[in-house]
Amino acid sequence: MDLAVTGIRVANAPCSWGTIEGFGDKVPWHRMLDELTEAGYVGTELGDLGYMPTDPEVLRAELDRRGLVMLGGFEGVPLRRPGVVAERRERLLAVARHLAALADERRAGRAPYFILADETRGDPVRTAKAGRISAGDALPPEEFAVFVRNAQEIARLVAGETGLKTLYHHHCAAFVETPDEIARFLDATEPGVVDLVFDTGHYTYGCGVLDEPTEPPGRGRLALEGLKRFWDRVLYVHLKDCHPGVAARCRAEGLDYAQAIAAGVFCELGQGSVDLRGIVAFLREQGYADWVTVEQDVIPGLGTPKESAQRNREALRRLGL
């Protein structure tokens, strides 16, 4: 790809192969990287710490020989818990130092991001009600203050020890899922200390309402509206689609987060309601010159990760990426 033409390059992540937020993994890391590369992607993320080699020299060599760069690493932390930063300090720094050691700014255009989120499935109510959260499910003020303080403390710790920037990942089945929760979090945090990775699929499902119009695919309004709303804090984009029919069924049947993923709520790009064409056009209008990382979250052992990754890459090629 000629970066000078589009300013955007395309990556994929281990969660598209089922290595996702503590669910475990079925696909060995070396096979995942091979398939990701064969599907036409040129960047990746770390996945759960320990999935890929933890020796940075070994992992860098594996990335280099496949022509890949490391773009970030996701770490879920129970941010509303007092004292969690001290409790998790060594693990947080292990992830951050590993990412920093893998930095290739010449080829990637930047250092990897430390991607922070609340602990997925850490709260049973949020897990059970993912995709249909109401205002009454939000953190009360005292817990929210702890949440924000911990997030910013982690960001400053990571920056001070490694120089890496922290981005917050809004996420279903965690606190900070809905648009109002994202706005509340961003209003309470300092720009430049913690900014946002915008995930089109989590945002769409997290809105809790039908993304209309539902037909034809790719005409929904929610993700593009959200991206525009929070654009001044967005530094990085995860591309994920959300199937409106599956989302509606999950809500109607009261499926929890894991059940919704297993049902296919996060479908292949172009099969759901997310307006990918509109999002890519908006990114270009704004002069966005970073990466878009495809994430089609699947439960370990389910789906067709390699074939889905290939079809997702073709969907983006049709949009000029």
C-alpha positions as CSV (number, residue, x, y, z in Angstrom):
1,M,0.0,0.0,0.0
2,D,1.1,3.5,-0.8
3,L,0.7,5.3,2.5
4,A,1.1,8.7,0.7
5,V,-2.1,8.0,-1.2
6,T,-4.5,7.1,1.7
7,G,-2.6,7.9,4.9
8,I,-4.2,4.8,6.4
9,R,-2.8,1.3,6.8
10,V,-4.7,-1.8,7.9
11,A,-4.0,-4.2,10.7
12,N,-5.8,-7.1,12.4
13,A,-5.6,-8.4,16.0
14,P,-5.5,-11.8,17.9
15,C,-9.1,-11.3,19.0
16,S,-10.2,-12.1,15.5
17,W,-8.8,-15.5,16.0
18,G,-10.5,-16.0,19.4
19,T,-7.7,-14.9,21.7
20,I,-9.8,-12.4,23.5
21,E,-10.0,-10.9,27.0
22,G,-9.2,-14.0,29.0
23,F,-11.5,-16.4,27.1
24,G,-8.4,-18.4,26.3
25,D,-7.1,-19.3,22.8
26,K,-7.3,-22.1,20.4
27,V,-5.1,-20.9,17.5
28,P,-1.4,-20.9,18.2
29,W,0.2,-17.4,18.0
30,H,2.5,-18.4,15.1
31,R,-0.4,-19.7,13.0
32,M,-2.4,-16.6,13.8
33,L,0.4,-14.3,12.6
34,D,0.9,-16.4,9.5
35,E,-2.8,-16.3,8.6
36,L,-3.0,-12.6,9.4
37,T,-0.1,-11.9,7.1
38,E,-1.5,-14.1,4.3
39,A,-4.8,-12.2,4.5
40,G,-3.0,-9.0,3.6
41,Y,-2.5,-7.2,6.9
42,V,0.7,-5.4,7.8
43,G,0.2,-4.7,11.5
44,T,-1.1,-6.4,14.7
45,E,-1.7,-6.0,18.4
46,L,-0.3,-8.0,21.3
47,G,-3.3,-9.9,22.5
48,D,-3.4,-11.2,26.1
49,L,0.1,-11.1,27.7
50,G,1.7,-14.4,27.2
51,Y,-0.1,-15.4,24.1
52,M,2.8,-14.3,21.9
53,P,6.4,-14.7,23.0
54,T,7.3,-12.5,26.0
55,D,10.9,-12.2,24.9
56,P,10.8,-9.1,22.8
57,E,13.8,-10.1,20.7
58,V,12.1,-13.3,19.7
59,L,8.8,-11.6,19.0
60,R,10.4,-8.8,17.0
61,A,12.1,-11.3,14.8
62,E,8.8,-13.1,14.2
63,L,7.1,-9.9,13.3
64,D,10.0,-8.7,11.1
65,R,10.1,-11.8,9.0
66,R,6.4,-11.5,8.3
67,G,6.6,-7.7,7.6
68,L,4.4,-6.8,10.5
69,V,4.6,-4.1,13.1
70,M,3.2,-4.0,16.7
71,L,0.6,-1.3,17.2
72,G,-0.7,-1.8,20.7
73,G,-1.7,-4.0,23.5
74,F,-5.0,-4.3,25.4
75,E,-5.1,-4.6,29.2
76,G,-8.3,-4.8,31.2
77,V,-8.2,-3.6,34.8
78,P,-10.9,-3.4,37.4
79,L,-10.6,0.4,37.5
80,R,-13.3,1.1,40.2
81,R,-11.3,-0.9,42.8
82,P,-9.2,1.2,45.2
83,G,-5.5,0.2,45.2
84,V,-5.7,-1.7,41.9
85,V,-2.8,0.3,40.3
86,A,-0.4,-0.8,43.0
87,E,-1.8,-4.3,43.0
88,R,-1.4,-4.6,39.2
89,R,1.7,-2.5,38.8
90,E,4.1,-5.2,37.8
91,R,1.7,-6.7,35.2
92,L,0.9,-3.2,33.8
93,L,4.6,-2.4,33.4
94,A,5.3,-5.8,31.9
95,V,2.8,-5.2,29.1
96,A,4.0,-1.6,28.6
97,R,7.7,-2.5,28.6
98,H,7.1,-5.4,26.2
99,L,5.3,-3.0,23.8
100,A,8.0,-0.4,24.1
101,A,10.6,-2.9,23.2
102,L,8.7,-3.9,20.1
103,A,8.4,-0.3,18.9
104,D,9.3,0.3,15.2
105,E,8.4,4.0,14.7
106,R,10.1,4.1,11.3
107,R,7.8,1.4,9.8
108,A,4.7,1.9,11.9
109,G,4.8,5.7,12.0
110,R,4.5,5.7,15.8
111,A,5.2,3.7,19.0
112,P,2.6,1.1,20.1
113,Y,-0.3,2.4,22.2
114,F,-1.0,1.0,25.7
115,I,-4.7,0.3,25.3
116,L,-6.5,0.4,28.7
117,A,-10.0,-0.8,29.5
118,D,-12.1,-1.7,32.4
119,E,-12.0,-5.4,33.1
120,T,-14.3,-7.1,30.7
121,R,-16.8,-9.4,32.4
122,G,-15.5,-8.1,35.7
123,D,-19.0,-7.2,36.9
124,P,-21.8,-9.7,36.6
125,V,-24.6,-7.1,35.9
126,R,-22.6,-5.4,33.2
127,T,-21.8,-8.8,31.7
128,A,-25.4,-9.9,31.7
129,K,-26.7,-6.7,30.3
130,A,-24.0,-5.9,27.7
131,G,-25.7,-4.2,24.7
132,R,-28.7,-3.0,26.8
133,I,-27.2,-0.9,29.6
134,S,-29.4,1.9,31.1
135,A,-28.5,5.1,32.9
136,G,-29.2,3.3,36.2
137,D,-26.3,0.9,35.6
138,A,-23.7,3.6,35.6
139,L,-21.1,3.9,38.3
140,P,-22.1,6.0,41.3
141,P,-20.0,9.2,41.7
142,E,-17.7,7.9,44.4
143,E,-16.8,4.8,42.4
144,F,-16.5,6.8,39.2
145,A,-14.0,9.1,40.9
146,V,-11.8,6.1,41.8
147,F,-12.2,4.7,38.3
148,V,-11.0,8.0,36.7
149,R,-8.2,8.4,39.2
150,N,-6.9,4.9,38.5
151,A,-7.1,5.3,34.7
152,Q,-5.1,8.5,34.8
153,E,-2.6,7.0,37.3
154,I,-2.0,4.1,35.0
155,A,-1.5,6.4,32.0
156,R,1.0,8.4,33.9
157,L,2.8,5.3,35.2
158,V,3.0,3.9,31.7
159,A,4.2,7.2,30.2
160,G,6.8,7.7,32.9
161,E,8.3,4.3,32.7
162,T,8.1,3.6,29.0
163,G,7.1,6.8,27.2
164,L,4.1,5.1,25.7
165,K,0.7,6.8,25.3
166,T,-2.4,5.3,26.9
167,L,-5.7,5.1,25.0
168,Y,-8.9,4.1,26.7
169,H,-11.0,1.4,25.0
170,H,-14.8,1.7,25.6
171,H,-16.1,-1.8,25.8
172,C,-19.3,-3.9,26.2
173,A,-19.5,-5.9,29.4
174,A,-17.4,-3.3,31.2
175,F,-18.0,0.1,32.7
176,V,-17.8,2.9,30.0
177,E,-19.9,1.2,27.4
178,T,-22.7,3.6,26.3
179,P,-22.2,6.9,24.6
180,D,-23.1,8.8,27.7
181,E,-20.6,6.8,29.7
182,I,-17.9,7.6,27.2
183,A,-18.7,11.3,27.3
184,R,-18.6,11.2,31.1
185,F,-15.3,9.5,31.2
186,L,-13.7,11.9,28.6
187,D,-15.1,14.9,30.4
188,A,-13.4,13.7,33.6
189,T,-10.0,12.8,32.2
190,E,-7.2,15.1,30.9
191,P,-6.7,15.2,27.1
192,G,-3.2,14.0,26.3
193,V,-3.0,11.9,29.4
194,V,-5.8,9.5,28.4
195,D,-7.4,9.6,25.0
196,L,-9.6,7.2,23.1
197,V,-9.4,4.3,20.7
198,F,-12.8,4.3,19.0
199,D,-14.2,0.8,18.4
200,T,-17.1,0.9,15.8
201,G,-18.6,-2.4,16.8
202,H,-18.5,-2.0,20.6
203,Y,-19.9,1.5,20.2
204,T,-22.8,0.3,18.0
205,Y,-23.8,-2.6,20.3
206,G,-23.2,-0.5,23.3
207,C,-25.7,2.2,22.2
208,G,-28.4,-0.3,23.2
209,V,-30.8,0.6,20.3
210,L,-31.4,-0.6,16.8
211,D,-28.9,0.9,14.4
212,E,-31.2,2.2,11.6
213,P,-31.6,1.8,8.7
214,T,-30.9,-1.9,9.0
215,E,-31.1,-2.6,5.2
216,P,-29.1,-2.6,3.1
217,P,-26.0,-3.4,5.2
218,G,-23.6,-0.6,6.0
219,R,-26.2,2.2,6.3
220,G,-26.5,2.5,10.1
221,R,-25.8,5.9,11.6
222,L,-24.6,5.1,15.2
223,A,-20.9,4.5,14.7
224,L,-20.2,7.4,12.4
225,E,-22.2,9.7,14.7
226,G,-20.2,8.5,17.7
227,L,-16.9,8.9,15.9
228,K,-17.7,12.5,15.0
229,R,-19.0,13.2,18.5
230,F,-15.8,12.1,20.2
231,W,-13.3,12.9,17.4
232,D,-11.3,15.4,19.3
233,R,-10.1,12.6,21.6
234,V,-9.8,9.8,19.1
235,L,-6.3,8.8,18.1
236,Y,-6.8,5.3,16.8
237,V,-9.7,3.3,15.3
238,H,-10.8,-0.3,15.6
239,L,-13.0,-1.4,12.8
240,K,-15.7,-3.9,13.9
241,D,-19.1,-4.5,12.4
242,C,-22.3,-5.3,14.3
243,H,-25.2,-7.3,12.9
244,P,-28.4,-5.5,13.7
245,G,-30.6,-8.6,13.5
246,V,-28.3,-10.6,15.9
247,A,-28.0,-7.6,18.2
248,A,-31.8,-7.3,18.4
249,R,-32.2,-11.0,19.1
250,C,-29.5,-10.8,21.8
251,R,-31.3,-8.0,23.5
252,A,-34.7,-9.6,23.2
253,E,-33.5,-12.9,24.6
254,G,-31.4,-11.3,27.3
255,L,-28.1,-12.9,26.2
256,D,-25.0,-12.0,28.1
257,Y,-21.8,-10.7,26.5
258,A,-20.2,-14.1,25.8
259,Q,-23.4,-15.5,24.4
260,A,-23.8,-12.5,22.1
261,I,-20.3,-12.9,20.7
262,A,-21.0,-16.6,20.2
263,A,-24.2,-15.7,18.4
264,G,-22.2,-13.5,16.0
265,V,-23.2,-10.0,17.0
266,F,-19.8,-8.9,15.7
267,C,-20.0,-10.0,12.1
268,E,-17.7,-9.7,9.1
269,L,-17.2,-6.2,7.8
270,G,-20.0,-5.3,5.4
271,Q,-22.5,-7.7,6.8
272,G,-23.7,-5.4,9.6
273,S,-25.0,-1.9,10.0
274,V,-21.7,0.0,10.5
275,D,-21.3,2.6,7.8
276,L,-17.7,1.7,6.9
277,R,-17.8,3.8,3.7
278,G,-18.9,6.8,5.7
279,I,-16.3,6.2,8.4
280,V,-13.4,5.8,5.9
281,A,-14.5,9.0,4.1
282,F,-14.7,10.9,7.4
283,L,-11.2,9.7,8.4
284,R,-9.8,10.9,5.1
285,E,-11.6,14.2,5.5
286,Q,-10.0,14.7,8.9
287,G,-6.5,13.8,7.5
288,Y,-6.3,10.7,9.7
289,A,-2.9,9.2,9.1
290,D,-2.8,6.3,11.6
291,W,-3.9,2.7,11.4
292,V,-7.3,1.0,11.4
293,T,-7.3,-2.3,13.1
294,V,-9.9,-4.9,12.2
295,E,-11.3,-6.7,15.2
296,Q,-13.9,-9.4,14.6
297,D,-14.3,-10.7,18.1
298,V,-15.0,-14.4,18.2
299,I,-15.1,-17.0,20.9
300,P,-12.1,-19.4,20.8
301,G,-12.7,-22.3,18.4
302,L,-15.7,-20.7,16.7
303,G,-16.0,-19.2,13.3
304,T,-13.6,-19.2,10.4
305,P,-10.9,-16.7,11.4
306,K,-8.6,-17.0,8.4
307,E,-11.4,-16.8,5.9
308,S,-13.1,-14.0,7.7
309,A,-9.9,-12.1,7.9
310,Q,-9.5,-12.4,4.1
311,R,-13.1,-11.3,3.5
312,N,-12.7,-8.4,5.9
313,R,-9.5,-7.3,4.1
314,E,-11.3,-7.4,0.7
315,A,-14.1,-5.3,2.1
316,L,-11.6,-2.6,3.0
317,R,-9.9,-2.9,-0.3
318,R,-13.2,-2.1,-1.9
319,L,-13.2,1.1,0.1
320,G,-9.7,2.0,-1.2
321,L,-7.7,0.8,1.9
